[in-house]
Amino acid sequence: MAPLGFIEILDGKGGVVERVAVDSFPTTVGRAYSNHVILNDPYVCPMHLKIEPDEQGRLIARDLDSVNGLRADAQSGRVASLEVRSGTYFRVGRTLLRFCSVEHPSSATIKDNENGPSRLASPTVAVIAGLAMFVLLCLDSYLGMVERGTVAGIIAEPVFTFAMLLVWSGLWALASRIVVSRFHFNRHVTIVCGAIAGFFVLGFCSEWLEFLFPAVPVLRVAGLFGSAVIVAALVYAHLGFASAMRRRSRLWAALSVSAAMAGVSVISDFASRSKFSNVMEFSGIVKPIEAAWLPTISMDRFIDRSQKLKQELDTLAQKAKAARP
């Protein structure tokens, strides 16, 4: 016999924990094992609720003189009875229930990220992204030196940073394996490489903007809001492969983490500021292009041009003396 409908037991966020088929009416709900729907809730009576049709054929949920009663939701008061239609929510004790008929429409199907090829899943893309990130870290280390450095000195910090990148990706891949039973290490590596590249671009652009417009605190604003956006995008992308959360839930989680980090950053920045200092502070340093990369000329050619310039200046000086009265 096909069921007439289902009573869904929901969690605090409205997610379905269990569906119980309703084959006939009346249907009882409570903690006792004689009920059709058995709830593991100490605030629910052994015989708490009965659902049955009335004379007009409407389904009515009736409270069976329970201790904590029947409610339409958490905010409403107790009611003796409640008309139940497909999609109707009602609460008994601290358990939220919903009745759905067999014709109740289902929610839209979430597209599985594993359906079809994905560029982020390619090991080649992860390797290329990792190598590009390592080269970028080495370049940043080289340009940050003010003295002649060695190869070991240039790659020491990038190697440590790159190792932390792999550990970070590995932890997210482990979470993916536990939650969704897939080890998305390549995807997490590509995601974090993209985030670090975003931080580099943000820092480079903000330093130049503050250099060109020193009256505008570009670095501070970019460090707060720009970094918050990148962190939110990073967490959102990781959760896309490490959880079964819907897009809206992932977005709220990413924004919450980003807002928390931004708040800690603001508090730390405010606490570290001194009231007065006679030391000039530079929030960003813009370095010139490496001399070896600039076009140059030979010394002989430079001397030849200097002599020609001297001859032209002497000629102009003689003309100026001749023109005097």
Phi, psi and omega in degrees: 000129181289144179292153177275340180175190182221143170255121182261132174265121187252156175269186184295337180262005179090006177280148183282123176267320182204147175241128180246123181287139177253109183266339182200166176238147004285154178240133181251151181230134179174189180271341182290149182287352178276355181281158174286322177244114183258124183249136177264071184222116182294345178271002178257136180285160177304316172240099192256320192212147174229135177245123181206157179283149175265193183294331179272001179088004179279145177277129182236128173267123184242132177286133182262054179053046182283167181289314185257358170075187181245136180226148176287327175201187185289334184270334185281164179276180180289144175230151180283327180210162184208131176288132184248121174241175179294121182097001181285131175264146172205156186237134172233129185061236175244028180246129178265131182238160174214135177261134178227131175283170181291342178268004182296131182292142178273156177289163182296143180287133178278132180289128179283130180293344181275352180283116179085164181291148178230132180294327180293335182278350184287128175298328180298317179296319179295319180295316179297316179297319179295316178295318178298320179293321179295318177297319179296320178295319178295320178297318178296321178295320180293316181289340179276354180277140177253355176234167179294126184245167179257169179297319179297320179292328181288319187266355184299305180293318176301324178296317178296314179298318180294324177296318177296325176299316180292323178295316178301313180295323179295322178294318177293323178295323176296318176298320177298319180294323182285318188275310186248006176061032176222139184261087187271053184294316182299318182293319181292326176297314180297320181296312183290329175296319177297321179294318180294320176299322177297321177295322178296314180297318179298314180294318180297311182294319182291324178295317179291322178295320178289330175293320181281328180234077186295340180286343182260124180283068185294318183298319181292317179293315180295322179296331180274299186281317180297315179294324179297320179294317181294319178296318178298317178295322179297310181295319179300316181292319178298316181295336178296335180246353182248007181207169176255022182290148174287166185301318181294320179294319178296321180296315180295321178296316180295318179294324179295314178297316180297316179296321179296316179293321178295320178297316177297320179296318179295315180297317179295319179294319180293321181289331183274351180287138176263154182290321181209142177207139177267010178262127180286131181255138177245114180284340178208147180239122177258115183266148176288170178292145178304136184299327182293341181270352183274147177292135183231168176233163181287162180295319179299319180291324178296318179293320179298316179293325179294319179295319178297320179294322178295319179297320179295320179293321177296319179298317179294324179293319178296320178296322179294321178293320181293332182278350180286145180287000000 
